[in-house]
Amino acid sequence: MKKIALIGLGSMGKNHYRVLKGLSGIQIKALCDIVQERDYEEPFYTDVDEMLKNEDLDAALIVVPTFLHKEVAIKCLNHGLDIFIEKPVASNIQDALAIQNKAEEKNLKVCVGYIERFNPVVEALKHELIDRDIYSIGITRVGPFPPRIADVGILTDLAVHDIDLIRFITGCEIVEKSIFKSQKINFHHEDNAILSFKLEDEIVASITTNWLTPFRKRKIEVATKKGYFEADLMGQDLVEYSEYKTNNSYVIRNCFVKKEEPLLRELKAFLRYLKTGERSGLSSIQDSIVTLEISSYRG
């Protein structure tokens, strides 16, 4: 039975709490946030240091604003805790490296929460792409501005998901990149961007992302030698279009997707990681550093 602390009870933190309450093999020993908005069954702290001093813990989930990741992660690692950090691992590469170095020094397990890796439609798409020659991959992630976001722009909040997905789905590294961004409605950060990449094996990729669209859209499109795939990340639907013919007809195949909540699958994987050391698709600190390097590119 792993003894867990959840640090951060904002919008995403509440989702973590809901899912954790339904998991076996763990005990939520403590909760922590700067403000207690409601009553909980578990001991609640408004100070991380006090919680770490008073509670006997094995691991912590860190779901605080990105600029606090380094401070909270280092404190947890210094107390010997394995940690799960919501993406990205830190605000900048220097802070990410500090967390990585501390984890290595303490020989502790750390993973970063890139939840889309655990979207069932991504798993189904990866399975369909086995032994296929990938020509291109394009990802669209757009929607209205989320008021919960105050400390980062769209590249750090949204594009990092898709930079990670491009590497995760193709199994290839990005070798060339161009990023175009603008600031239209947000006072402090970019809210509109198009990213273009060239990967190993001559794969080309793109990401379109913004906080300007009145509806949410999450889609992956992959062109291969023998078929074209469209994956809907929200509906968890996957369609293949293939066998193009001279009369402009083609075959449509709805691929099987075993639908399940991505966060549930991700936290189950984290629990396995704590018990066995097997990452099971979980992102490493180094994976997150790669996404930070790309999303912060100014060329």
C-alpha positions as CSV (number, residue, x, y, z in Angstrom):
1,M,0.0,0.0,0.0
2,K,1.7,3.2,-1.2
3,K,1.2,6.3,0.9
4,I,0.5,9.3,-1.3
5,A,0.3,13.1,-0.9
6,L,-1.5,15.3,-3.4
7,I,0.0,18.8,-3.6
8,G,-2.3,21.3,-5.4
9,L,-6.1,21.2,-5.4
10,G,-6.9,23.4,-8.3
11,S,-8.9,22.3,-11.3
12,M,-6.5,19.5,-12.4
13,G,-5.6,18.6,-8.8
14,K,-9.3,18.0,-8.0
15,N,-9.4,15.6,-11.0
16,H,-6.4,13.8,-9.6
17,Y,-8.1,13.5,-6.2
18,R,-11.3,12.1,-7.7
19,V,-9.4,9.4,-9.6
20,L,-7.0,8.6,-6.7
21,K,-10.0,8.0,-4.5
22,G,-11.1,5.1,-6.7
23,L,-7.7,3.4,-7.0
24,S,-6.7,0.4,-4.9
25,G,-3.1,-0.1,-3.7
26,I,-2.7,3.5,-2.5
27,Q,-3.6,5.5,0.6
28,I,-4.0,9.3,0.3
29,K,-2.2,10.3,3.5
30,A,-2.4,14.1,3.0
31,L,-3.5,17.0,0.8
32,C,-1.9,20.4,0.5
33,D,-2.8,23.7,-1.1
34,I,-2.4,27.3,-0.1
35,V,-6.2,27.5,0.5
36,Q,-8.7,24.9,1.7
37,E,-11.8,25.4,-0.3
38,R,-13.8,22.5,1.1
39,D,-13.7,19.7,3.7
40,Y,-11.8,16.5,2.9
41,E,-11.5,13.2,4.7
42,E,-7.7,13.4,4.6
43,P,-5.5,15.7,6.6
44,F,-5.2,19.0,4.9
45,Y,-2.1,21.3,5.0
46,T,-1.5,24.8,3.6
47,D,2.2,24.4,4.0
48,V,4.3,21.8,2.1
49,D,7.1,21.8,4.7
50,E,4.7,21.1,7.5
51,M,3.1,18.3,5.6
52,L,6.4,16.7,4.8
53,K,7.5,17.0,8.4
54,N,4.4,15.4,9.9
55,E,3.4,12.7,7.4
56,D,4.9,9.3,6.6
57,L,4.8,9.2,2.8
58,D,6.1,7.2,-0.1
59,A,5.3,9.5,-3.0
60,A,3.7,12.8,-3.9
61,L,1.7,14.1,-6.9
62,I,2.6,17.7,-7.7
63,V,-0.2,19.6,-9.4
64,V,0.7,23.2,-8.5
65,P,1.3,26.0,-11.0
66,T,4.3,25.4,-13.2
67,F,6.5,28.2,-11.7
68,L,6.3,26.3,-8.3
69,H,7.3,22.9,-9.7
70,K,11.0,23.2,-8.9
71,E,10.6,24.4,-5.3
72,V,8.0,21.7,-4.4
73,A,9.7,18.9,-6.3
74,I,13.1,19.5,-4.6
75,K,11.5,19.6,-1.2
76,C,9.7,16.3,-1.9
77,L,12.9,14.7,-3.3
78,N,14.9,15.9,-0.3
79,H,12.4,14.0,1.9
80,G,12.9,10.8,-0.1
81,L,9.6,10.8,-2.0
82,D,9.1,9.5,-5.5
83,I,7.1,12.1,-7.4
84,F,4.7,12.6,-10.3
85,I,4.8,16.2,-11.7
86,E,2.1,17.6,-14.0
87,K,3.5,18.8,-17.3
88,P,5.8,20.5,-18.0
89,V,8.4,19.4,-15.5
90,A,9.3,23.0,-14.8
91,S,9.1,26.6,-16.2
92,N,12.5,26.4,-17.8
93,I,15.3,24.0,-18.7
94,Q,17.5,25.1,-15.8
95,D,14.9,24.3,-13.2
96,A,14.1,21.0,-15.0
97,L,17.8,20.0,-14.8
98,A,17.9,20.9,-11.1
99,I,15.0,18.5,-10.5
100,Q,16.6,15.8,-12.6
101,N,19.9,16.1,-10.8
102,K,18.3,15.9,-7.4
103,A,16.3,12.8,-8.4
104,E,19.5,11.1,-9.6
105,E,21.3,12.2,-6.5
106,K,18.6,10.7,-4.3
107,N,17.9,7.7,-6.6
108,L,14.2,8.4,-6.7
109,K,11.5,7.8,-9.3
110,V,10.1,10.8,-11.2
111,C,7.7,11.0,-14.0
112,V,5.9,13.9,-15.8
113,G,2.2,13.9,-16.5
114,Y,1.7,14.1,-20.2
115,I,-1.9,12.8,-20.1
116,E,-2.4,12.5,-23.8
117,R,0.0,9.5,-23.9
118,F,-2.7,7.6,-22.0
119,N,-5.6,8.7,-24.2
120,P,-6.9,5.3,-25.6
121,V,-7.1,6.7,-29.1
122,V,-3.4,7.5,-29.0
123,E,-2.6,3.9,-28.0
124,A,-4.9,2.6,-30.8
125,L,-3.2,4.9,-33.3
126,K,0.3,3.8,-32.2
127,H,-0.8,0.2,-32.7
128,E,-2.1,0.9,-36.2
129,L,1.1,2.6,-37.2
130,I,3.3,-0.4,-36.3
131,D,5.4,-1.3,-39.4
132,R,3.9,1.6,-41.4
133,D,5.9,4.2,-43.2
134,I,4.8,7.5,-41.7
135,Y,4.9,10.5,-44.1
136,S,3.5,13.2,-42.0
137,I,1.7,13.9,-38.7
138,G,-0.4,17.0,-37.9
139,I,-2.0,17.9,-34.6
140,T,-4.7,20.5,-34.0
141,R,-5.3,21.7,-30.4
142,V,-7.5,24.8,-30.2
143,G,-10.1,26.3,-28.0
144,P,-11.2,29.3,-25.9
145,F,-8.8,30.9,-23.4
146,P,-9.0,29.0,-20.0
147,P,-9.1,31.4,-17.1
148,R,-7.2,28.9,-14.9
149,I,-4.0,29.6,-16.9
150,A,-2.1,32.6,-15.6
151,D,1.6,31.7,-15.5
152,V,2.4,30.3,-19.0
153,G,1.6,30.8,-22.6
154,I,0.1,28.4,-25.1
155,L,3.4,26.9,-26.1
156,T,4.0,25.7,-22.5
157,D,0.4,24.9,-21.7
158,L,-0.8,23.2,-24.8
159,A,1.9,22.8,-27.5
160,V,4.1,20.7,-25.1
161,H,1.4,18.0,-25.2
162,D,1.7,17.7,-28.9
163,I,5.5,18.1,-29.2
164,D,5.6,15.1,-26.8
165,L,2.9,13.2,-28.8
166,I,4.8,13.7,-32.1
167,R,7.9,12.0,-30.6
168,F,5.8,9.4,-28.7
169,I,3.7,8.3,-31.7
170,T,6.5,8.3,-34.3
171,G,9.3,7.1,-32.1
172,C,11.5,9.6,-33.9
173,E,13.4,12.7,-32.8
174,I,12.8,16.2,-34.1
175,V,15.8,17.4,-36.1
176,E,14.5,20.8,-37.5
177,K,11.9,23.2,-36.2
178,S,10.2,26.5,-36.9
179,I,7.8,28.2,-34.5
180,F,5.5,31.1,-35.4
181,K,3.5,32.7,-32.6
182,S,1.5,35.8,-31.8
183,Q,-0.3,37.4,-28.9
184,K,-3.8,38.5,-29.7
185,I,-6.0,38.5,-26.5
186,N,-3.7,37.5,-23.7
187,F,-1.9,40.3,-21.9
188,H,1.2,38.4,-20.9
189,H,1.8,35.4,-23.1
190,E,1.4,34.1,-26.6
191,D,-2.0,32.6,-27.4
192,N,-1.7,31.6,-31.0
193,A,1.0,29.4,-32.6
194,I,1.9,27.2,-35.5
195,L,4.9,24.8,-35.2
196,S,6.6,23.0,-38.0
197,F,9.0,20.1,-37.7
198,K,11.2,17.7,-39.6
199,L,11.9,14.4,-37.9
200,E,14.2,11.5,-38.5
201,D,13.2,9.2,-41.4
202,E,12.1,12.3,-43.4
203,I,8.8,12.6,-41.5
204,V,7.3,16.1,-41.5
205,A,5.0,17.3,-38.7
206,S,3.0,20.4,-37.6
207,I,1.0,21.7,-34.7
208,T,-1.7,24.3,-34.8
209,T,-2.7,25.6,-31.4
210,N,-4.5,28.7,-30.1
211,W,-6.8,30.1,-27.4
212,L,-8.8,32.0,-30.0
213,T,-11.3,29.4,-31.2
214,P,-14.8,29.4,-29.5
215,F,-14.9,25.6,-29.4
216,R,-12.4,22.9,-28.4
217,K,-10.8,20.7,-31.0
218,R,-8.2,18.0,-30.4
219,K,-7.2,16.1,-33.6
220,I,-4.3,14.1,-34.9
221,E,-3.9,13.3,-38.6
222,V,-1.3,10.9,-39.8
223,A,-0.4,10.2,-43.5
224,T,1.3,6.8,-44.2
225,K,2.2,4.9,-47.3
226,K,-1.0,2.8,-47.2
227,G,-3.5,4.9,-45.4
228,Y,-4.5,8.2,-43.7
229,F,-5.6,8.3,-40.1
230,E,-7.7,10.8,-38.2
231,A,-7.8,10.5,-34.4
232,D,-10.2,12.5,-32.3
233,L,-8.7,12.9,-28.9
234,M,-11.9,14.2,-27.3
235,G,-14.3,11.6,-28.7
236,Q,-11.6,8.9,-28.7
237,D,-12.5,7.9,-32.3
238,L,-10.0,6.7,-34.9
239,V,-10.7,6.4,-38.6
240,E,-8.5,5.1,-41.4
241,Y,-9.0,6.2,-45.0
242,S,-7.3,3.9,-47.6
243,E,-7.3,2.4,-51.1
244,Y,-7.7,5.5,-53.1
245,K,-9.1,4.8,-56.5
246,T,-9.3,6.6,-59.8
247,N,-13.0,7.3,-59.4
248,N,-12.3,9.3,-56.2
249,S,-13.6,6.6,-53.9
250,Y,-11.8,5.2,-50.8
251,V,-12.4,2.8,-48.0
252,I,-13.3,4.1,-44.6
253,R,-12.5,1.9,-41.5
254,N,-13.5,2.7,-38.0
255,C,-10.6,1.4,-35.9
256,F,-11.4,-0.2,-32.5
257,V,-10.6,2.0,-29.5
258,K,-11.2,0.7,-25.9
259,K,-12.5,4.0,-24.4
260,E,-11.3,4.9,-20.9
261,E,-10.5,8.0,-18.9
262,P,-6.8,9.0,-19.7
263,L,-6.1,10.3,-16.2
264,L,-7.2,7.0,-14.7
265,R,-4.9,5.1,-17.1
266,E,-2.0,7.5,-16.3
267,L,-2.3,7.2,-12.5
268,K,-2.6,3.4,-12.8
269,A,0.7,3.5,-14.7
270,F,2.2,5.7,-12.0
271,L,1.2,3.2,-9.4
272,R,2.8,0.4,-11.4
273,Y,5.9,2.5,-11.7
274,L,6.2,3.0,-8.0
275,K,5.8,-0.8,-7.4
276,T,7.9,-2.2,-10.2
277,G,10.0,0.6,-11.7
278,E,8.5,0.0,-15.1
279,R,7.5,3.3,-16.8
280,S,4.7,1.8,-18.9
281,G,4.6,4.9,-21.3
282,L,5.1,7.5,-18.6
283,S,7.2,10.5,-19.6
284,S,10.6,11.0,-18.1
285,I,12.1,14.3,-17.0
286,Q,14.4,14.1,-20.1
287,D,11.3,13.8,-22.3
288,S,9.9,17.0,-20.8
289,I,13.2,18.8,-21.1
290,V,13.1,18.0,-24.9
291,T,9.7,19.5,-25.2
292,L,10.8,22.6,-23.2
293,E,13.8,23.0,-25.4
294,I,11.6,22.9,-28.5
295,S,8.7,25.1,-27.2
296,S,11.2,27.8,-26.0
297,Y,13.0,27.8,-29.4
298,R,13.4,31.4,-30.7
299,G,14.9,30.8,-34.1
